[in-house]
């Protein structure tokens, strides 16, 4: 009998990428790095509208479901969803439109 995995994918967020000064006072940009954020399940929703607040609506195609207790992500956070924990088999790379930490799971619209 086949076993169903509720969260078969891996959600990564970009961390870092801040500019810093070296010892001579010159600005140096650091490259943002992918950091594993949570297990997840990415589902394609076919381009629906989602309320953004203030009478505004955004269009999203995929929705990402994360386990209960996972914190939501701020809008415009750059994310990657991969099939593996190393982040090498990428399913999608987008920015967050909206997220909602619900009673049963956390939803992230991209």
C-alpha distances in whole Angstrom, upper triangle without the diagonal:
4,7,10,13,16,18,17,21,24,28,31,34,38,40,43,46,49,52,54,57,58,61,64,62,61,58,54,51,48,45,42,39,35,34,30,30,27,23,23,21,24,24,27,29,31,34,35,38,38,41,42,45,49,48,46,43,41,38,35,32,29,28,27,25,25,24,26,30,30,33,34,36,39,40,41,39,38,34,31,28,26,22,23,25,28,29,29,27,28,27,30,33,35,37,36,38,37,35,34,33,31,30,26,26,29,29,31,33,34
4,6,10,13,15,14,17,21,24,27,31,34,36,40,42,45,48,50,54,55,58,60,59,57,54,51,48,44,41,38,35,32,31,27,27,24,20,19,18,20,20,23,25,28,31,32,35,35,38,39,42,46,45,43,40,37,35,32,29,26,25,23,22,22,21,24,27,27,30,31,33,36,37,37,35,34,30,28,24,22,19,20,22,25,25,26,23,24,23,26,29,31,33,33,34,34,31,31,30,29,28,24,24,26,26,28,29,30
4,6,10,12,11,15,18,21,25,28,31,34,37,39,42,46,48,51,52,55,57,56,55,51,48,45,42,39,36,33,29,28,24,24,20,17,17,15,18,19,22,24,27,30,31,33,33,36,37,40,43,43,41,38,36,34,30,27,24,23,21,19,19,18,20,24,23,27,28,30,33,34,35,33,32,28,25,22,20,17,18,19,23,23,24,22,23,22,25,28,29,31,30,32,31,29,28,27,26,25,21,21,23,23,25,27,28
4,6,9,9,13,16,19,22,26,29,31,35,37,40,43,46,49,50,53,56,54,53,49,46,43,40,37,34,31,27,26,22,22,18,14,13,12,15,15,18,21,24,26,27,30,29,32,33,36,40,39,37,34,32,30,26,24,20,19,17,15,16,15,18,21,21,24,25,26,30,31,32,29,29,25,23,19,18,15,16,18,21,21,23,20,21,19,22,25,26,28,27,28,27,25,24,23,22,22,18,17,19,20,22,23,24
4,6,6,9,12,15,19,22,25,28,31,33,36,40,42,45,47,50,52,51,49,46,43,39,36,33,30,27,24,22,18,18,14,11,10,9,12,14,17,20,23,25,26,28,27,30,31,34,38,37,35,32,30,28,24,22,19,17,15,13,12,12,15,18,17,21,21,23,27,28,29,26,25,22,20,16,15,12,13,15,18,18,20,18,18,17,19,22,24,25,24,26,25,22,22,21,20,20,16,15,17,17,19,21,22
4,6,9,12,14,18,20,24,26,30,32,35,39,41,44,46,49,51,49,48,45,42,38,36,33,29,27,23,21,18,16,13,9,8,7,11,12,16,17,21,23,23,25,24,27,28,30,34,34,32,29,27,25,22,20,17,14,12,9,9,9,12,15,15,18,18,20,24,25,26,24,24,20,18,15,15,13,15,15,19,19,21,19,19,17,19,21,22,23,21,23,22,19,18,17,16,16,13,11,13,14,16,18,20
4,6,8,10,14,17,20,23,26,29,31,35,37,41,42,45,47,46,44,41,38,35,32,29,26,23,19,17,14,13,9,6,5,5,8,11,15,17,20,22,22,24,23,26,26,29,33,33,31,28,25,24,20,19,15,13,10,8,7,8,11,14,12,16,16,18,21,22,23,21,20,16,15,12,12,10,12,12,16,15,17,16,15,14,16,18,19,20,19,21,20,17,17,16,16,17,13,11,12,12,14,16,17
4,7,10,14,17,20,23,26,28,31,35,37,41,42,45,47,46,44,41,38,34,31,28,25,22,18,17,14,14,11,7,6,6,9,11,14,17,20,22,23,26,25,28,28,31,35,35,32,29,27,25,21,19,15,14,11,10,10,11,15,17,15,18,19,20,23,24,24,22,20,16,14,10,9,7,9,10,13,13,15,13,13,12,14,17,19,20,20,22,22,19,20,19,20,20,17,15,15,15,16,18,18
4,7,10,14,17,19,23,25,28,31,33,37,38,42,44,42,40,37,34,30,28,24,21,19,15,14,11,11,9,6,5,5,7,10,13,16,19,21,22,24,23,26,26,29,33,33,30,27,24,23,19,17,13,12,9,10,10,11,15,17,14,17,17,17,20,21,21,18,17,13,10,7,6,5,7,8,11,10,12,10,10,9,11,13,15,17,17,19,19,17,19,18,19,21,18,15,14,14,14,15,15
4,7,10,13,16,19,21,24,28,30,33,35,38,40,39,37,33,31,27,24,21,18,15,11,10,7,8,6,5,5,8,9,13,15,18,21,22,23,25,23,26,25,28,32,32,30,27,24,23,19,18,14,13,10,11,9,11,15,16,13,15,15,15,18,19,19,16,14,10,8,6,5,6,6,6,9,7,11,10,9,10,11,12,14,15,15,18,18,17,18,18,19,21,18,15,14,14,13,15,15
4,7,10,13,17,18,21,25,27,31,32,36,38,36,34,31,28,25,22,19,16,13,10,9,6,6,5,6,6,9,9,13,15,18,20,20,21,22,21,23,22,25,29,29,27,24,21,20,17,16,13,12,9,10,9,11,14,15,11,12,12,11,14,15,15,12,11,7,6,5,7,9,10,9,11,9,12,12,10,10,10,10,11,12,12,15,15,13,15,15,18,20,18,14,12,12,10,13,12
4,7,9,13,15,18,21,24,27,29,32,34,32,30,27,24,21,18,15,12,9,6,5,4,5,7,9,10,12,12,16,18,20,22,22,23,24,22,24,23,26,29,30,27,25,22,21,18,18,15,14,12,13,12,14,17,16,13,13,13,11,14,15,14,10,9,6,5,6,8,11,11,9,10,7,11,12,10,11,11,9,11,11,12,16,16,15,17,17,20,22,21,17,15,15,12,14,13
4,6,10,12,15,18,21,24,26,29,31,29,28,24,22,18,16,13,9,8,6,5,7,6,9,12,13,15,15,18,19,21,23,22,23,23,22,23,21,24,27,28,25,24,21,21,18,18,16,15,13,15,13,16,18,17,13,12,12,9,11,12,11,7,6,4,6,9,11,15,14,13,13,11,14,15,13,14,12,10,10,10,10,14,15,14,17,17,20,23,22,18,15,15,12,14,13
4,7,8,11,15,17,21,23,26,28,26,24,20,18,14,12,10,6,5,5,6,9,10,13,16,16,19,18,21,22,24,25,24,25,25,24,25,23,25,28,29,26,25,22,22,20,21,19,18,16,18,17,20,22,20,17,15,15,12,12,13,11,8,6,6,8,11,13,17,16,15,14,12,14,16,14,16,14,11,11,10,12,15,17,16,19,20,23,26,26,22,19,18,15,17,15
4,7,9,12,14,18,20,23,25,23,22,18,16,13,10,9,5,5,6,7,10,10,14,17,18,21,21,24,25,27,29,28,28,28,26,27,24,27,29,31,28,27,25,25,23,24,22,21,19,21,19,21,23,21,17,16,15,13,13,15,13,10,9,10,12,15,16,20,19,16,15,14,17,19,17,19,17,14,14,13,14,18,19,18,21,21,24,27,27,23,20,20,18,19,18
4,5,9,11,14,16,20,21,20,18,15,12,10,7,7,5,6,9,10,13,14,18,21,22,25,24,28,29,30,32,30,31,31,29,29,26,28,31,33,30,29,27,27,26,27,25,25,23,24,23,25,26,24,21,19,18,15,15,17,15,12,11,13,15,18,20,23,22,20,18,17,19,22,20,22,20,17,17,16,17,20,21,21,24,24,28,30,30,27,24,24,21,22,21
4,7,9,13,15,18,20,18,16,12,10,7,5,5,4,7,10,12,16,17,21,23,24,27,26,29,29,31,32,30,31,31,29,30,27,29,31,33,30,29,27,27,26,27,26,26,24,26,25,27,29,27,24,22,21,17,17,17,15,13,12,14,16,19,21,24,23,22,20,18,20,22,20,23,20,17,17,16,18,21,22,23,26,26,30,33,33,29,26,26,23,23,21
4,6,10,13,16,17,15,14,10,9,6,6,8,8,11,14,15,19,19,23,26,27,30,29,31,32,33,34,32,33,32,31,31,28,29,31,33,30,30,28,29,28,29,28,28,27,29,27,29,31,28,25,23,22,19,17,18,16,14,14,17,19,23,24,28,27,25,23,22,24,26,24,26,24,20,20,18,20,22,23,24,27,28,31,34,34,31,28,28,25,25,23
4,7,10,13,14,12,10,6,5,4,6,9,10,14,17,18,22,23,27,30,31,33,32,35,35,37,37,35,36,35,34,34,30,32,33,35,33,33,31,32,31,32,32,32,30,32,31,33,34,32,29,26,26,22,21,21,19,18,17,20,22,26,27,31,30,28,26,25,26,29,27,29,27,23,23,21,23,25,27,28,30,31,35,38,38,35,31,31,28,29,27
4,7,10,11,9,8,6,5,6,8,11,13,15,19,20,24,25,28,32,33,36,35,38,38,40,41,39,40,39,37,37,33,35,36,39,36,36,34,35,34,36,35,35,33,35,33,35,36,33,30,28,28,25,23,25,22,21,21,23,25,28,30,33,32,29,27,27,28,31,29,32,30,26,26,24,26,28,30,30,33,33,37,40,40,37,34,34,31,32,30
4,7,8,5,5,4,6,9,10,14,16,19,22,24,27,28,32,35,37,39,39,41,42,43,44,42,43,42,40,40,37,38,39,42,39,40,37,39,38,39,38,38,37,39,37,39,40,37,34,32,31,28,27,28,26,24,24,27,29,32,33,37,35,33,31,30,31,34,33,35,33,30,29,28,30,32,33,34,37,37,41,43,44,41,37,38,35,35,33
4,5,5,6,7,7,10,11,15,18,20,23,25,28,30,33,37,38,41,40,43,44,46,47,45,46,45,43,43,40,41,43,45,42,43,40,41,40,42,41,41,39,41,39,41,42,39,36,34,34,31,30,31,29,27,26,29,30,33,34,37,36,33,31,30,32,35,34,37,35,31,31,30,32,35,36,37,39,39,43,46,46,43,40,40,37,38,36
4,6,7,10,11,14,15,19,21,23,27,28,31,33,36,40,41,44,44,47,48,49,50,48,50,49,47,47,43,45,46,48,46,46,44,45,44,45,44,44,42,44,42,43,44,42,39,37,37,34,33,34,32,30,30,32,34,37,38,41,39,36,34,34,35,38,37,40,38,35,35,34,36,38,40,40,42,42,46,49,49,46,43,43,40,41,39
4,6,9,11,14,16,20,23,25,29,30,34,35,39,42,44,46,45,48,49,50,51,49,50,49,48,48,44,45,46,49,46,47,44,46,45,46,45,46,44,46,44,46,47,44,41,39,39,36,35,35,33,32,31,34,35,39,39,43,41,39,36,36,37,40,39,41,39,36,36,35,37,39,41,41,44,44,48,51,51,48,45,45,42,43,41
4,7,9,13,15,19,21,24,27,29,32,33,37,40,42,44,43,46,47,48,49,47,48,46,45,44,41,42,43,45,43,43,41,43,42,44,43,43,42,44,42,44,45,42,39,37,36,33,32,33,30,29,29,32,33,37,38,41,40,38,35,35,36,39,37,40,38,34,34,32,34,36,38,39,41,42,46,48,49,46,42,42,39,40,38
4,6,10,13,16,19,22,25,27,31,32,36,39,40,43,41,44,44,46,46,44,45,44,43,43,39,41,41,44,41,42,39,41,40,41,41,41,40,42,41,43,44,41,38,36,35,32,31,31,28,27,27,29,31,35,36,39,38,36,33,32,33,36,35,37,35,32,31,30,32,35,36,37,40,41,45,48,48,45,41,41,38,38,36
4,7,10,13,16,19,22,24,28,29,33,36,37,39,38,41,41,42,43,40,42,41,39,39,36,37,38,40,37,38,36,37,36,38,37,37,36,38,37,39,41,38,35,33,32,28,27,27,25,24,23,26,28,31,33,36,35,33,31,29,30,33,32,34,32,28,28,26,29,31,33,34,37,37,41,44,44,41,38,37,34,34,32
4,6,10,13,15,19,21,25,26,30,33,34,36,35,38,38,40,41,39,40,39,38,38,35,37,38,40,37,37,35,36,35,36,35,35,34,36,35,37,39,36,33,31,30,27,26,26,23,22,21,23,25,29,30,33,32,30,27,26,27,30,29,31,29,25,26,25,27,30,31,32,35,36,40,43,43,39,36,36,32,33,30
4,7,9,12,16,18,22,23,27,30,31,33,32,34,35,36,37,35,36,36,35,35,32,34,35,37,34,34,31,32,31,32,31,32,30,33,32,34,36,33,30,28,27,24,23,23,20,19,17,20,21,25,26,29,28,27,24,23,24,27,25,27,25,22,22,21,23,26,28,29,32,33,37,39,39,36,33,32,29,29,27
4,6,9,13,15,19,20,24,27,28,30,29,32,33,35,36,34,36,35,34,35,32,34,35,37,34,34,31,31,30,31,30,30,28,30,29,31,33,31,27,26,25,22,21,22,19,17,16,18,19,22,23,27,25,23,21,20,21,24,23,25,23,20,20,20,22,25,27,27,30,31,35,37,37,34,30,30,27,28,25
4,6,10,13,16,18,22,24,25,27,26,29,30,32,33,31,33,33,32,33,30,32,34,36,33,32,29,29,27,28,27,27,25,28,27,29,31,29,26,24,24,20,20,21,18,15,13,15,16,19,20,23,22,20,18,16,17,20,19,22,20,17,17,17,20,23,25,26,29,29,33,36,35,31,28,28,25,25,23
4,7,9,13,15,18,21,22,24,23,26,27,29,30,28,30,30,28,30,27,29,32,33,30,29,26,26,24,25,23,24,22,24,23,25,27,26,22,21,20,17,17,17,15,12,10,11,13,16,17,21,20,18,16,14,16,19,17,19,17,14,15,14,17,20,22,22,25,26,29,32,31,28,25,24,21,22,19
4,6,10,12,15,18,19,22,21,25,26,28,29,29,30,30,29,30,28,31,33,35,32,30,27,27,25,25,23,23,21,23,21,23,25,24,20,20,19,17,17,19,16,13,11,11,11,14,15,18,16,14,12,11,13,16,15,17,16,14,15,15,17,21,22,22,24,25,28,30,30,26,23,23,20,22,19
4,7,9,12,14,16,18,18,21,22,25,27,26,28,28,27,28,26,29,32,33,30,29,25,25,22,22,20,20,17,19,18,20,22,21,18,17,17,15,16,17,15,12,10,8,8,11,11,14,13,11,10,8,11,13,12,14,13,11,13,13,15,19,20,19,22,22,25,28,26,23,20,20,18,19,17
4,6,9,12,14,17,17,21,23,25,27,27,28,29,27,28,26,29,32,33,31,29,26,26,23,23,20,20,17,18,16,17,20,18,15,15,15,13,16,17,16,12,11,9,9,11,12,15,13,10,10,9,12,15,14,16,15,13,15,15,16,19,20,18,21,20,23,25,24,21,18,19,17,19,18
4,6,8,11,14,15,19,21,24,26,26,27,28,26,28,26,29,32,33,31,29,26,26,22,22,19,18,14,15,13,14,17,16,12,13,14,13,16,18,17,14,13,10,9,10,10,12,10,8,8,8,12,13,13,14,14,14,15,15,16,19,19,17,19,18,21,23,21,18,16,17,15,18,17
4,7,9,13,14,18,20,22,25,25,25,26,23,25,23,26,29,31,28,26,24,24,21,21,18,16,12,12,10,11,13,12,9,9,10,10,13,16,16,12,12,9,10,10,11,14,13,10,12,11,15,16,15,15,15,14,15,14,14,17,16,14,16,14,17,19,18,15,12,14,12,15,15
4,6,10,12,15,18,20,24,24,24,25,23,25,24,26,30,31,29,27,24,24,20,20,17,14,11,10,7,8,11,10,7,9,11,11,15,17,18,14,14,11,11,10,11,12,12,10,12,12,15,16,15,15,15,15,16,16,15,18,17,14,15,13,15,17,15,12,11,12,12,15,16
4,7,10,13,17,19,22,23,24,25,23,25,25,28,31,32,30,28,25,24,20,19,16,14,10,9,6,7,11,12,9,12,13,14,18,19,20,17,16,13,12,9,10,10,10,9,12,12,15,14,14,13,14,15,17,17,16,19,18,15,16,15,16,17,15,12,11,12,13,15,16
4,6,10,13,15,19,20,20,22,20,23,23,25,29,29,27,25,22,21,17,16,12,10,6,5,5,7,11,12,10,12,12,13,17,18,19,16,16,12,11,8,9,10,11,11,14,13,16,14,13,12,13,14,15,16,14,17,16,13,14,13,14,16,13,10,9,10,10,12,13
4,6,10,12,16,17,18,20,19,22,22,26,29,29,27,24,21,19,16,14,10,8,6,5,7,9,13,15,13,15,14,15,19,19,20,18,17,14,12,9,10,10,12,13,16,14,17,14,13,11,12,14,15,16,15,17,16,14,15,15,15,17,14,11,11,10,10,12,13
4,7,10,12,14,15,17,17,20,21,24,27,27,24,21,18,16,12,10,7,6,4,6,9,12,15,17,15,16,15,15,18,17,18,16,15,12,11,7,9,10,13,14,17,14,16,14,11,9,9,11,12,14,13,14,15,14,15,16,17,19,16,13,12,10,9,10,10
4,6,9,11,13,15,15,19,20,23,27,26,23,20,17,15,11,9,5,5,6,8,11,14,17,19,17,19,17,17,20,19,19,19,18,15,14,11,13,13,16,18,20,18,19,16,14,11,11,14,14,15,14,15,15,14,16,17,17,19,17,14,13,11,10,10,11
4,6,8,10,13,14,18,19,23,26,25,22,18,16,12,9,6,4,6,9,11,15,18,20,23,20,21,19,19,20,19,19,19,18,16,15,12,14,15,18,21,22,19,20,17,15,11,11,13,13,15,14,14,15,16,17,19,20,22,20,17,16,13,12,10,10
4,6,7,10,11,15,17,20,23,22,19,16,13,10,8,5,5,7,10,12,16,19,21,23,21,22,19,19,20,18,19,20,19,17,17,15,18,19,22,24,26,23,24,21,18,15,14,16,15,16,15,14,14,15,16,19,19,21,19,17,16,13,12,10,10
4,6,10,12,16,18,21,24,22,19,16,13,10,8,5,7,10,13,16,19,23,24,27,24,25,22,21,22,20,20,21,20,19,19,17,19,20,24,26,28,24,25,22,19,16,14,16,15,17,16,15,16,18,19,22,22,25,23,21,20,16,15,12,12
4,7,10,13,15,18,21,19,16,12,10,6,5,4,8,10,14,16,20,23,25,27,24,24,21,20,20,17,18,19,19,18,18,18,20,22,25,27,28,25,26,23,20,17,15,16,14,15,14,12,14,16,18,21,22,25,24,21,19,16,14,11,10
4,7,10,13,16,18,16,14,10,8,6,6,6,9,10,14,16,19,23,24,25,24,23,20,19,19,17,18,20,20,19,20,20,23,24,27,29,30,27,28,26,23,19,17,18,16,16,14,12,13,15,16,20,20,23,22,20,18,14,13,10,11
4,7,9,12,14,12,10,6,5,5,6,9,11,12,15,17,20,23,24,25,24,22,19,19,18,15,17,19,20,20,21,21,24,26,29,30,32,29,30,28,25,22,19,19,16,16,14,11,11,14,15,19,19,22,22,20,18,15,13,10,11
4,6,9,12,11,9,5,5,6,7,10,12,11,14,15,18,21,21,22,21,19,16,16,15,13,15,17,18,19,20,20,24,26,29,29,31,28,30,28,25,22,19,19,16,14,12,9,8,10,12,15,16,19,20,18,15,12,11,8,10
4,6,9,7,6,5,6,9,11,14,15,14,17,18,20,23,22,23,21,20,16,16,15,13,15,18,20,20,23,23,27,29,31,32,33,30,33,31,28,25,22,22,18,16,13,10,9,11,12,16,16,20,21,19,17,14,13,11,13
4,7,7,5,5,6,10,11,15,16,15,17,18,20,23,22,22,21,18,15,14,12,10,12,15,18,19,22,22,26,29,31,31,32,29,32,31,27,25,22,21,17,14,12,8,7,10,12,15,17,20,22,20,17,14,13,11,12
4,5,6,7,10,13,15,19,20,18,20,21,23,25,24,24,22,20,16,16,14,12,15,18,21,22,25,26,30,32,34,34,35,32,35,34,31,29,26,24,21,18,15,12,10,12,13,16,18,21,23,21,19,17,16,14,16
4,5,9,12,15,18,21,23,22,24,25,26,29,28,27,26,23,20,19,17,15,17,20,23,25,28,29,33,36,38,37,39,36,38,37,34,32,29,27,23,20,18,15,14,16,17,20,21,24,27,25,22,20,19,18,19
4,7,10,14,16,20,22,21,24,25,27,29,29,29,27,25,22,21,19,16,19,22,24,26,28,29,33,36,38,38,39,36,38,37,34,31,28,27,23,21,19,15,14,17,18,21,22,25,27,26,23,21,20,18,19
4,7,10,13,17,19,19,21,23,25,28,28,28,26,23,20,19,17,14,15,19,21,23,25,26,30,33,35,35,36,33,35,34,30,28,25,24,20,17,15,12,12,15,17,20,22,25,26,25,22,19,17,15,16
4,7,10,13,16,15,18,20,23,26,26,26,24,22,19,18,16,13,15,18,19,21,23,24,27,30,32,33,34,31,33,31,28,25,22,21,18,16,14,10,11,14,15,19,20,24,25,23,20,17,15,12,13
4,7,10,12,13,16,18,21,24,25,25,23,21,17,16,14,11,12,15,16,17,19,20,24,26,29,30,31,27,29,28,24,22,18,17,14,12,11,7,9,12,15,18,20,23,24,21,18,15,13,10,10
4,7,10,11,14,17,20,24,25,26,23,22,18,17,16,13,13,16,16,17,18,19,22,24,27,28,29,26,27,25,22,19,16,16,13,12,11,8,10,13,16,19,21,24,24,21,19,15,13,9,8
4,6,8,11,14,17,20,22,23,20,20,16,15,15,12,13,14,14,14,15,15,18,21,24,25,26,22,24,22,19,16,13,13,10,10,9,7,9,12,14,18,19,22,21,19,16,12,10,6,5
4,7,10,13,17,20,22,24,21,21,18,17,18,15,15,16,15,14,14,14,17,18,22,23,24,21,22,20,16,13,11,12,10,12,11,10,12,14,16,19,20,23,22,19,17,13,11,8,7
4,7,10,13,17,19,21,18,18,16,15,16,15,15,15,14,12,12,11,13,15,18,20,21,18,20,17,14,11,9,11,10,11,10,10,12,12,14,17,18,21,19,16,14,10,9,6,6
4,7,10,13,15,17,15,15,13,13,15,14,15,14,14,12,13,11,14,15,18,19,21,18,20,18,16,13,11,12,11,12,10,10,10,9,11,13,14,17,15,12,10,7,6,5,6
4,7,10,13,14,12,13,11,11,14,14,15,14,13,11,11,9,12,13,15,16,18,16,18,17,14,12,11,12,11,12,10,11,11,9,11,12,13,15,14,10,8,6,5,6,8
4,7,9,12,10,11,10,12,15,16,17,16,16,13,13,11,13,14,16,16,19,17,20,19,17,14,14,15,15,15,13,14,12,10,10,10,10,12,10,7,6,5,6,9,11
4,7,8,6,9,9,11,15,16,18,16,16,13,14,11,13,14,15,15,18,17,20,19,17,16,16,16,16,16,14,15,14,10,10,9,10,12,9,6,5,6,8,11,13
4,6,6,9,11,14,17,19,21,19,20,17,17,15,16,16,17,16,19,19,22,21,20,19,19,20,20,20,17,19,17,13,12,10,10,10,8,5,6,9,11,15,17
4,6,9,11,14,17,20,22,20,21,19,20,18,20,20,21,19,23,22,25,25,23,22,22,23,22,21,18,20,17,13,11,8,7,7,5,4,6,10,13,16,19
4,6,9,13,16,19,21,19,21,19,20,19,21,21,22,20,23,22,26,26,24,23,23,23,22,21,18,20,17,13,11,7,8,8,8,7,7,11,13,17,19
4,6,9,13,16,18,15,17,15,16,15,17,19,19,17,20,19,23,23,21,20,20,19,19,18,15,17,14,11,10,7,9,11,10,7,6,9,11,14,16
4,7,10,13,15,13,15,14,16,16,19,21,21,19,21,20,24,24,22,21,20,19,18,16,13,15,12,9,8,6,10,12,12,10,7,10,10,14,15
4,7,9,12,10,13,12,15,15,18,20,21,20,22,20,23,23,21,20,18,17,15,13,10,11,8,5,6,6,9,12,13,10,6,7,7,10,12
4,7,9,7,10,9,13,14,17,20,21,19,21,18,22,22,19,19,16,15,13,10,7,9,8,6,8,9,13,16,17,13,10,9,7,10,11
4,6,6,9,11,14,16,20,23,24,22,23,21,24,24,21,21,18,16,13,9,7,8,7,7,10,12,15,19,19,16,13,12,10,11,11
4,6,9,11,14,16,20,23,24,24,24,22,24,24,21,20,17,14,11,7,5,5,5,8,11,14,17,20,21,18,14,13,9,9,9
4,6,9,13,15,19,22,23,23,23,20,22,23,19,18,15,12,9,5,5,6,8,11,14,17,20,24,24,21,17,15,11,11,9
4,6,10,13,16,20,21,20,20,17,20,20,17,17,14,11,8,5,5,8,10,11,14,16,19,23,23,19,15,14,11,11,10
4,7,10,14,17,18,17,17,14,16,17,14,14,11,8,6,4,7,10,12,13,17,18,21,25,24,20,17,15,12,12,9
4,7,10,14,15,14,14,11,14,14,11,11,8,6,6,6,7,11,12,12,16,17,20,23,22,18,15,14,10,11,9
4,6,10,11,11,11,8,10,10,7,8,6,4,7,9,10,14,15,15,18,19,21,24,23,19,16,15,12,13,10
4,7,9,10,11,8,10,9,6,6,5,7,9,11,12,15,16,15,18,18,20,23,21,17,15,14,12,12,11
4,5,7,8,5,7,5,4,5,7,9,12,14,16,19,20,19,21,21,23,25,23,19,18,17,15,16,14
4,7,9,7,8,5,6,7,10,12,15,18,19,22,22,21,23,23,24,26,23,20,19,18,17,18,17
4,5,6,7,6,8,10,12,14,17,20,20,24,24,23,24,24,25,27,24,21,20,20,19,21,20
4,5,8,9,10,12,14,15,18,20,20,24,24,22,24,23,25,26,23,20,19,20,19,21,20
4,6,8,10,13,14,15,18,20,21,24,25,24,26,25,27,29,27,23,22,22,21,23,21
4,6,6,9,11,11,14,16,18,21,22,22,24,24,26,28,26,22,21,20,18,20,18
4,6,9,11,12,16,18,20,24,25,25,27,27,29,31,29,25,24,23,21,22,20
4,7,9,11,15,18,20,23,24,24,26,27,28,30,28,24,23,22,20,21,19
4,6,7,11,14,16,19,21,21,23,24,26,28,26,23,21,19,17,17,15
4,7,10,14,15,18,19,19,22,23,24,27,24,21,19,17,15,15,13
4,6,10,12,14,16,17,20,21,23,26,24,20,18,16,13,12,10
4,7,10,13,15,16,19,21,24,27,25,21,19,16,13,12,9
4,7,9,12,14,17,19,22,25,24,20,17,15,11,10,6
4,6,9,11,15,17,20,24,23,20,16,14,10,9,6
4,6,7,11,14,17,20,20,17,13,11,7,6,5
4,7,11,14,16,20,20,17,14,11,8,5,5
4,7,10,13,17,17,14,11,8,6,5,7
4,7,9,13,14,11,7,6,4,6,9
4,6,10,11,9,6,5,7,9,12
4,7,8,6,4,7,9,12,15
4,6,5,5,7,11,13,17
4,6,8,11,14,17,20
4,7,10,13,16,20
4,7,10,13,16
4,7,10,13
4,7,10
4,7
4
